[in-house]
Amino acid sequence: MKITVKLQLKSQEANPSPPIGPALGSKGVNIMNFCNKFNETTRNMPEIKKGTLVSVLIHIYPDKSFDFIIKSTPTSNMIKDILNIEKGSKIPNKIKVSKITKEQLEIISKQKINDLIVNSNDAAIKTIIGTAKSMGIEIE
């Protein structure tokens, strides 16, 4: 039976320190082997810049071997990047920190469509709108 571990890591910057070390070491995985493979894989992905936060699903098998799937940047990080804001609102239903346009939502949805469990681009945009609203961002 395989175990799945989900982490958010910076591309090309994996190292044995937390969160990788504790998460994989407790499962018996060779941590440096994972870090080297992850860094090499993200180095060969031109669409992901060095230091970009990505989600990683790591499947660990009973013999301690592993494979992993690199997903896109978390939606909240994409929203912060496109709006040039540092963080969302602490009280999103009362304090708004920015506004996002339909065009910006489209850009994010095109990047996220493969990682979202949706049937259409409209559904992807609605999912992203939900994230934006929970961050205290108004939809234009």
N, C-alpha and C positions, 0 to 999 in steps of 0.2 A: 504494500500500500504506500502510495507516495504522499509526501507532506508538501503543502504549498505555503510558502512564505512570501508576503507582499511587503516590499520596501520602497521608499522614495529615495533615490540616490542621484548625485550629480554626475553627469556623463563625463567619462574619462578621468574621474577623480575618486574611484572606489579604493578604500584602504581598510585594513583590519580593525580599525577603531569602531566604536559604536556608530551607527546601529548594526553594521554588518557583522562584526566579530561576535557579539552576544547572540544575535539571531541565528547565525549559521554554525557557530562553534558548538552551541548546545545541541545541535542536530548531528554533529560529527562530520561536517563538511570541511574540506580543505579550504580555508578562508582565502589564502593567497591565490590558490588556483581560481577561485571564483572572481576575485578582484582583477586578476590578470585577464581572464576571459571577458569580463564585463568591460574593462577599459579598452581592450582591443576591439570588441564589437562596436562600442559607441564611437571609437576613433574612426571606424570605417563607415559611419552613418553620416553623410554630409549634411543631412537635414537637421541634425542635432549638434548645436554648438557646444564646445567644451564648457562644463560647469552648469549646463542646463539641467534642471531637476526633472527626472523622469521616474515613472512608476515601473517597478520590475516585479514580475511574478516568477519566483524561483521554485521549481519542482524538485524535491529531494526524494530520491528512491531508496529502498531498503539497503542497497549496497553502498550508500553514501555518495553515489554519483548524482549529478544534477544537470538540469538544463534550465534555461530562463527565457522569458519573453519580455521584451522591452516595450512598454506602452508609452503613449505621449505624455507630455507635461500635464500636471493636474490643472483642471479647468480654472480654479481660483488663481493660479500663478499666471496662466495665459491672460486672464482678465486684468490682473494687476500690471502685467507687462504692456498690454495694448493701451491701457489708460494712464500709464506712467504714475501709478500710485504705489505707496509703500505697503499699505495694508487696508483691509476692509474696516467697516464701522463696528464699534463695540456694541452699539445699540442700533442694528440695521433698520428696525421698523420706525425709528424716530430720527436718527441722524444719518443723512445721506452724504457719502464721500465723493461721488462722481456720477457721471451719466455715461451710458453706453449707447451707441447707435446701432441700427439694424445692420449696417455694413460691417461694423466691428463684430457683431454677433455671427454674421455669415463667415467671416474670416476664421473665427475660432471654431465654428461648427465644421468647416472643411478640414481642419487639422484634427479634430476630435472624432469625426464620424465613425472611424473604424474601431474606436475603443468604447463607444457608447452602445448600449443595448436599445437601439431604436430602429424603426422601419423606414423613416424618412428624414430628410433634412429639416423639415418643420419640427418634428419631434426632437431632433438634436438641438435646435435653437431653443425650444421650450425648456429643455433640460439645462442649458447654459443660462437662460434667463433666471431659472430657479436659483442657480448658484450665485448669479450676480445680485439678485434681490437679497439673498441671505448675507451678502457682503455689504449691504447698504448702498447699492448702486441703482440709480434710477434708469429705467428703460425709455429711450426716446422713440 
